[in-house]
Amino acid sequence: MTSDLPLTDDFESIVLNQVPLIDVRAPIEFQQGAFEHSVNLPLMNDAEREQVGRCYKEQGQKAAIQLGHELVNATIREPRIDAWQAQLKAQPETLLYCFRGGMRSQIAQQWVAERGLSVPRIKGGYKAFRRYLLDYLQSFPETVHQTGTQIWVIAGRTGSGKTRLLERLAHSLDLEKLAHHRGSAFGRHVTPQPTQIDFENRLAAELIRRLHQSRHLVVEDEAGHIGSVNLPHPVHNAFQSGQRVLLETPLDQRVEITFDEYVIQAQQAYPDQSAWAEFMRQAFYRIRKRLGGERYQRVLQAFDQAEALQLKQANPNAHRRWIEILLQEYYDPMYDYQMKKHPKTFQFRGNMQALQAFMADQTNVETG
């Protein structure tokens, strides 16, 4: 094993330049959490890793290393080196890592070097890079203060179009997109959310890039969690301390926005209408206690009628009825209660166009 294999721990540069990464850990480790722009090309598969780990505990390091070489023999090794080589030829700037930056990534480096390719490994591996990102999240309020960054928070009722406004604004960060969840009982997507670890890693990387590019950051007003993932407390607290603006959208427009997102777009993500309808019924059931028995039955009846009509006439328009009931009788009272319980000061109130103009005026001059 040569001692001159290249190393790097310039984590900020890796994040800012969105450097591609080879993760040589076993698939089970990768699935628990990894970094953006990483591809899992393992040195050992799950079964091989488990055998080596058991050998290490029972017989020590030397025996475990020997077993590893026996398991990953020449027949198995060559296709794995081929995969690393293909990635490096496609993206020569690629780095590689294992869990601690030790034996596995060094072996991968050495084998690749024997084919005439040089690839740096991350010093300290996954563990060190993960610690860097966690430290950034933990110290985010101090970073915001020290850099003079102004955080803007867009608030508004359910269906008011906050995400659409974010898409139109510079310096914005869509937290719901990062979390792969729309942030409500109906906000799940067909594909699962990222793990908490993956979400934190992606969030930290996005924040690092945003604050490097600008002294303004625009986010949507979110609770401490988005679906099954949680916003780290320091980050959530920093967001809650930002300047707030209120997006005011009439009910009829909110119905249309919700109809487009939760009916038209959502149905396209499912294999058929019945699969989408089953998901929706499960979502209604999850909030049945908060809806109350009578309202739950009324919403469900309106939904069933709309679904039947759509199946019969290929017309989804009747879905607007249950959407209006939910907005008026469920989401709006909850919003009004929270506003009364926790009054907020808003720097500006207005519709989509007015708020877009205000935010453009506030964020077009950089500070620092």
Backbone torsions as a table, in degrees:
resi	resn	phi	psi	omega
1	MET	NA	117.3	-178.8
2	THR	-75.7	153.4	-178.2
3	SER	-98.0	-2.7	-175.6
4	ASP	-103.7	20.9	175.4
5	LEU	-68.6	134.5	-172.8
6	PRO	-66.1	143.1	179.2
7	LEU	-125.3	154.9	169.9
8	THR	-148.7	142.5	170.2
9	ASP	-133.6	29.7	176.9
10	ASP	-83.0	74.6	-173.4
11	PHE	-64.4	-37.2	179.8
12	GLU	-60.8	-43.9	178.9
13	SER	-64.0	-39.4	178.1
14	ILE	-59.3	-43.3	-178.9
15	VAL	-70.1	-48.7	-175.5
16	LEU	-63.1	-36.6	-177.5
17	ASN	-94.1	1.4	178.8
18	GLN	48.3	53.3	-175.9
19	VAL	-67.8	131.7	176.2
20	PRO	-68.2	148.6	-173.7
21	LEU	-132.8	144.2	168.8
22	ILE	-104.4	122.1	176.7
23	ASP	-99.8	111.3	-176.5
24	VAL	-93.1	8.6	175.7
25	ARG	-70.6	166.8	178.8
26	ALA	-67.0	154.1	-179.0
27	PRO	-53.1	-38.6	-178.3
28	ILE	-63.4	-33.4	177.2
29	GLU	-71.5	-42.2	-179.5
30	PHE	-61.9	-41.4	-178.2
31	GLN	-65.7	-28.5	179.8
32	GLN	-73.3	-24.6	179.2
33	GLY	164.9	135.5	179.4
34	ALA	-148.2	-167.9	-178.1
35	PHE	-110.4	154.9	177.0
36	GLU	-60.2	152.1	178.7
37	HIS	62.7	23.2	177.3
38	SER	-106.2	146.5	176.2
39	VAL	-122.5	137.4	-176.8
40	ASN	-89.2	105.1	174.8
41	LEU	-123.1	83.7	-166.5
42	PRO	-72.8	148.0	170.0
43	LEU	-70.1	-42.2	177.9
44	MET	-129.5	143.8	174.9
45	ASN	-78.9	179.9	-174.6
46	ASP	-60.6	-44.0	-177.4
47	ALA	-65.8	-42.1	179.1
48	GLU	-64.3	-43.2	178.7
49	ARG	-60.5	-42.3	-179.1
50	GLU	-63.3	-41.4	179.2
51	GLN	-64.4	-43.7	179.9
52	VAL	-65.5	-40.5	178.7
53	GLY	-62.8	-40.7	178.4
54	ARG	-66.1	-40.3	179.0
55	CYS	-64.2	-39.6	179.5
56	TYR	-61.0	-43.7	-179.4
57	LYS	-66.4	-36.9	-173.8
58	GLU	-89.7	-33.0	-172.1
59	GLN	-126.4	-7.3	176.8
60	GLY	99.9	175.7	-172.3
61	GLN	-65.3	-45.4	-175.8
62	LYS	-59.2	-45.6	179.5
63	ALA	-66.1	-36.9	179.8
64	ALA	-65.9	-41.4	178.3
65	ILE	-63.1	-43.3	178.9
66	GLN	-61.1	-43.6	178.8
67	LEU	-63.4	-40.0	179.0
68	GLY	-58.7	-43.3	178.8
69	HIS	-67.4	-33.0	178.1
70	GLU	-70.0	-40.8	-179.5
71	LEU	-69.0	-45.6	179.6
72	VAL	-94.1	69.1	-177.7
73	ASN	-77.5	-178.6	-174.4
74	ALA	-57.7	-39.0	-178.7
75	THR	-63.7	-40.5	-179.9
76	ILE	-80.7	-36.3	-173.9
77	ARG	-64.1	-44.5	-172.2
78	GLU	-59.0	-46.1	177.1
79	PRO	-61.5	-31.7	179.6
80	ARG	-71.7	-39.4	175.2
81	ILE	-66.0	-38.3	176.9
82	ASP	-56.2	-42.7	-179.0
83	ALA	-65.6	-42.6	177.4
84	TRP	-63.2	-43.7	-178.3
85	GLN	-62.9	-41.1	179.2
86	ALA	-62.3	-42.2	178.3
87	GLN	-64.1	-42.7	-178.2
88	LEU	-67.9	-34.3	177.6
89	LYS	-72.6	-34.9	178.4
90	ALA	-71.7	-38.9	-179.2
91	GLN	-137.7	87.2	-173.9
92	PRO	-61.3	-19.0	-179.1
93	GLU	-81.4	1.8	-176.7
94	THR	-60.0	142.6	171.7
95	LEU	-112.2	165.2	175.4
96	LEU	-131.1	157.9	179.4
97	TYR	-152.3	155.3	168.0
98	CYS	-120.4	-156.3	-174.3
99	PHE	-71.4	-48.7	-178.1
100	ARG	-116.0	7.1	-177.9
101	GLY	77.1	23.8	-174.2
102	GLY	-105.0	-125.4	-167.6
103	MET	-57.5	-46.9	-173.3
104	ARG	-65.0	-46.1	-179.5
105	SER	-71.8	-30.7	176.1
106	GLN	-66.2	-42.3	177.6
107	ILE	-62.0	-45.5	178.9
108	ALA	-60.9	-43.7	176.9
109	GLN	-57.3	-48.1	-176.4
110	GLN	-62.8	-45.4	-178.9
111	TRP	-64.0	-39.5	177.9
112	VAL	-67.3	-39.6	179.3
113	ALA	-61.8	-34.0	179.1
114	GLU	-66.8	-15.1	174.2
115	ARG	-99.6	9.1	174.9
116	GLY	87.5	14.5	179.4
117	LEU	-114.7	137.7	177.9
118	SER	-108.4	128.1	177.7
119	VAL	-135.5	123.6	177.2
120	PRO	-70.5	148.7	172.8
121	ARG	-108.5	154.7	-179.5
122	ILE	-78.1	122.4	178.9
123	LYS	-65.0	125.3	-177.5
124	GLY	84.5	-8.8	173.7
125	GLY	62.6	-154.9	-179.0
126	TYR	-55.2	-41.8	-174.3
127	LYS	-61.9	-43.4	-178.8
128	ALA	-70.4	-41.9	179.8
129	PHE	-65.5	-42.6	178.1
130	ARG	-61.5	-41.3	178.8
131	ARG	-63.2	-39.8	177.6
132	TYR	-59.5	-45.8	-178.9
133	LEU	-67.9	-41.2	178.1
134	LEU	-64.2	-40.5	178.2
135	ASP	-62.4	-37.8	178.4
136	TYR	-64.0	-44.4	178.7
137	LEU	-62.7	-41.4	-178.2
138	GLN	-64.9	-37.0	-176.4
139	SER	-97.7	13.1	-174.8
140	PHE	-57.6	-44.1	178.4
141	PRO	-57.8	-40.4	178.5
142	GLU	-66.6	-38.4	178.4
143	THR	-63.8	-42.9	177.6
144	VAL	-59.1	-44.6	-179.3
145	HIS	-66.1	-46.8	-175.7
146	GLN	-67.3	-33.0	-178.9
147	THR	-89.0	-6.2	-177.8
148	GLY	68.2	28.9	-178.9
149	THR	-75.3	133.8	176.3
150	GLN	-99.5	119.4	177.1
151	ILE	-95.6	132.2	176.0
152	TRP	-114.1	135.1	-177.2
153	VAL	-119.0	122.4	179.7
154	ILE	-93.1	117.4	178.0
155	ALA	-108.3	165.5	178.7
156	GLY	162.1	164.0	-179.1
157	ARG	-68.3	162.1	176.5
158	THR	-57.9	130.7	178.4
159	GLY	85.1	6.4	-176.4
160	SER	-77.2	-12.0	177.1
161	GLY	98.0	27.2	-177.7
162	LYS	-61.1	-41.3	179.8
163	THR	-66.6	-38.5	177.6
164	ARG	-63.2	-39.0	177.7
165	LEU	-65.5	-43.0	177.9
166	LEU	-54.5	-41.3	-177.9
167	GLU	-63.8	-22.8	-178.2
168	ARG	-91.9	-8.5	-172.9
169	LEU	-104.3	142.0	171.9
170	ALA	-72.0	156.2	174.4
171	HIS	64.1	24.9	-178.4
172	SER	-97.3	155.2	176.4
173	LEU	-131.9	118.6	-178.6
174	ASP	-88.1	97.3	-177.5
175	LEU	-66.4	-35.8	179.9
176	GLU	-67.5	-33.5	175.8
177	LYS	-67.0	-42.5	176.9
178	LEU	-60.7	-40.7	-177.9
179	ALA	-82.2	-8.9	-178.4
180	HIS	54.4	49.8	-178.7
181	HIS	-161.2	140.4	-177.4
182	ARG	-83.8	-1.6	171.5
183	GLY	83.8	21.6	176.3
184	SER	-141.4	178.8	178.4
185	ALA	-60.7	-22.0	-178.8
186	PHE	-104.9	12.9	-169.6
187	GLY	-88.1	-0.4	-179.5
188	ARG	-69.0	147.8	173.1
189	HIS	-101.8	170.1	179.4
190	VAL	-62.5	-45.2	178.1
191	THR	-84.5	150.2	-172.8
192	PRO	-71.0	162.2	173.9
193	GLN	-70.8	159.8	173.5
194	PRO	-66.2	160.9	172.1
195	THR	-65.9	162.9	177.4
196	GLN	-57.7	-40.2	179.9
197	ILE	-64.0	-47.0	179.0
198	ASP	-60.9	-42.1	179.6
199	PHE	-61.4	-46.1	179.8
200	GLU	-62.6	-42.1	179.8
201	ASN	-63.4	-43.5	179.9
202	ARG	-67.9	-41.7	179.8
203	LEU	-61.0	-47.3	179.8
204	ALA	-59.7	-44.9	-179.1
205	ALA	-62.8	-42.6	179.3
206	GLU	-64.7	-41.3	179.6
207	LEU	-65.6	-40.9	177.9
208	ILE	-58.5	-46.2	-179.2
209	ARG	-68.1	-42.2	-178.6
210	ARG	-61.5	-46.4	-176.9
211	LEU	-74.0	-19.8	174.0
212	HIS	-75.0	-31.9	-175.7
213	GLN	-86.3	-29.1	-169.2
214	SER	-154.0	160.0	173.8
215	ARG	-102.9	21.2	174.1
216	HIS	-129.6	143.2	176.6
217	LEU	-141.5	125.9	-178.4
218	VAL	-114.5	125.4	179.5
219	VAL	-133.4	164.6	174.4
220	GLU	-86.0	147.7	177.0
221	ASP	-68.0	115.3	-177.2
222	GLU	-123.9	154.2	170.7
223	ALA	-72.3	-177.3	-179.3
224	GLY	-70.8	-11.3	178.1
225	HIS	-137.2	152.8	175.4
226	ILE	-126.3	101.6	-172.2
227	GLY	65.3	-124.5	-176.2
228	SER	-93.8	-3.1	-179.9
229	VAL	-105.9	149.2	-177.3
230	ASN	-109.1	138.6	170.1
231	LEU	-73.5	130.4	176.0
232	PRO	-55.0	138.2	-174.4
233	HIS	-54.4	-45.8	-179.6
234	PRO	-60.6	-37.8	179.7
235	VAL	-69.5	-45.6	179.1
236	HIS	-61.1	-42.2	179.0
237	ASN	-63.0	-39.9	178.5
238	ALA	-64.4	-40.7	177.8
239	PHE	-64.0	-43.5	-178.2
240	GLN	-65.5	-20.5	178.9
241	SER	-88.9	0.1	-177.6
242	GLY	-76.8	173.0	175.4
243	GLN	-74.3	133.3	-174.0
244	ARG	-108.2	140.9	173.1
245	VAL	-128.4	151.8	-174.3
246	LEU	-115.7	121.9	175.6
247	LEU	-88.5	116.4	-178.5
248	GLU	-105.9	119.4	-176.1
249	THR	-131.3	129.1	179.4
250	PRO	-60.0	155.0	-176.6
251	LEU	-57.2	-43.5	-176.7
252	ASP	-62.4	-36.8	177.2
253	GLN	-70.9	-36.2	177.9
254	ARG	-64.9	-38.2	176.1
255	VAL	-60.9	-43.5	-178.6
256	GLU	-65.8	-42.0	179.4
257	ILE	-62.9	-45.4	-180.0
258	THR	-65.8	-41.7	177.5
259	PHE	-58.3	-44.5	-178.8
260	ASP	-65.1	-42.8	-175.0
261	GLU	-78.4	-45.2	-170.3
262	TYR	-94.9	-11.3	176.6
263	VAL	-114.2	-66.7	-174.0
264	ILE	-62.2	-57.0	-178.1
265	GLN	-68.3	-41.0	-177.0
266	ALA	-63.9	-40.9	-179.4
267	GLN	-62.3	-32.2	-179.3
268	GLN	-67.9	-21.1	-178.2
269	ALA	-83.8	-13.4	-177.8
270	TYR	-101.2	154.9	-178.8
271	PRO	-63.8	-30.1	177.6
272	ASP	-157.9	172.6	-176.3
273	GLN	-65.4	-34.8	-177.6
274	SER	-65.6	-35.3	178.1
275	ALA	-66.5	-42.1	176.5
276	TRP	-63.9	-43.3	-178.5
277	ALA	-62.5	-38.7	178.3
278	GLU	-64.3	-42.2	176.0
279	PHE	-59.2	-43.8	-178.1
280	MET	-65.1	-41.1	179.0
281	ARG	-63.5	-37.0	176.4
282	GLN	-64.8	-37.9	178.5
283	ALA	-66.7	-43.0	175.6
284	PHE	-58.7	-42.7	-177.5
285	TYR	-63.4	-36.2	-178.5
286	ARG	-64.6	-27.3	-178.4
287	ILE	-108.4	15.4	-174.0
288	ARG	-60.3	-38.5	-177.9
289	LYS	-67.8	-39.3	178.9
290	ARG	-73.3	-29.8	175.8
291	LEU	-70.6	-35.7	-172.4
292	GLY	90.3	150.4	-172.8
293	GLY	-57.4	-48.7	-176.3
294	GLU	-65.5	-45.5	-178.4
295	ARG	-68.9	-37.5	177.8
296	TYR	-58.9	-46.4	179.7
297	GLN	-65.0	-36.3	-179.0
298	ARG	-68.8	-43.2	178.2
299	VAL	-64.6	-44.1	-178.6
300	LEU	-64.1	-39.6	178.4
301	GLN	-64.3	-43.7	178.8
302	ALA	-62.9	-38.3	178.3
303	PHE	-66.6	-46.9	-179.6
304	ASP	-59.9	-40.8	178.9
305	GLN	-65.0	-41.6	-179.8
306	ALA	-66.4	-40.4	179.9
307	GLU	-65.7	-43.8	179.5
308	ALA	-61.5	-41.1	179.6
309	LEU	-65.6	-39.7	179.0
310	GLN	-65.7	-41.0	178.2
311	LEU	-63.8	-36.7	-176.2
312	LYS	-79.5	-42.2	-171.9
313	GLN	-114.2	-0.5	-176.5
314	ALA	57.2	36.0	-178.9
315	ASN	-126.3	114.2	-176.2
316	PRO	-88.5	2.9	-169.5
317	ASN	-60.3	-29.3	-177.3
318	ALA	-66.6	-14.5	178.5
319	HIS	-65.0	-18.2	179.8
320	ARG	-61.6	-26.1	-175.5
321	ARG	-65.8	-51.1	-179.2
322	TRP	-69.1	-29.0	175.9
323	ILE	-63.3	-44.3	180.0
324	GLU	-63.6	-40.4	177.9
325	ILE	-60.8	-47.0	-178.9
326	LEU	-62.6	-44.3	-178.8
327	LEU	-64.2	-48.0	-175.4
328	GLN	-73.1	-40.3	-169.2
329	GLU	-104.8	-11.5	-178.9
330	TYR	-119.7	-61.1	-175.0
331	TYR	-72.0	-42.3	-178.4
332	ASP	-64.3	-45.0	176.3
333	PRO	-60.3	-37.9	176.9
334	MET	-64.4	-41.8	179.3
335	TYR	-64.0	-45.6	-179.9
336	ASP	-62.2	-38.5	179.0
337	TYR	-63.4	-45.8	-179.5
338	GLN	-66.2	-37.5	178.8
339	MET	-65.8	-37.2	178.9
340	LYS	-72.9	-38.9	-178.3
341	LYS	-73.2	-36.9	-178.7
342	HIS	-128.9	77.5	-178.4
343	PRO	-58.9	141.2	-179.3
344	LYS	-121.8	151.5	173.8
345	THR	-100.8	129.7	-178.5
346	PHE	-112.1	134.2	178.2
347	GLN	-74.3	-22.9	-179.0
348	PHE	-160.5	146.5	173.5
349	ARG	-129.4	141.1	177.7
350	GLY	173.6	176.3	178.8
351	ASN	-79.8	-176.3	-175.0
352	MET	-55.6	-49.0	-176.0
353	GLN	-67.1	-44.1	-178.8
354	ALA	-65.2	-41.9	-178.5
355	LEU	-69.6	-36.2	177.5
356	GLN	-63.1	-42.5	178.8
357	ALA	-65.9	-42.2	179.1
358	PHE	-61.5	-46.7	-177.7
359	MET	-66.7	-37.2	177.4
360	ALA	-62.2	-39.4	179.1
361	ASP	-67.5	-36.9	-176.9
362	GLN	-75.6	-29.6	-171.6
363	THR	-109.3	4.5	-176.1
364	ASN	-84.7	-9.4	177.3
365	VAL	-110.6	116.8	-179.1
366	GLU	-78.4	147.7	174.9
367	THR	-115.1	137.2	178.8
368	GLY	82.9	NA	NA
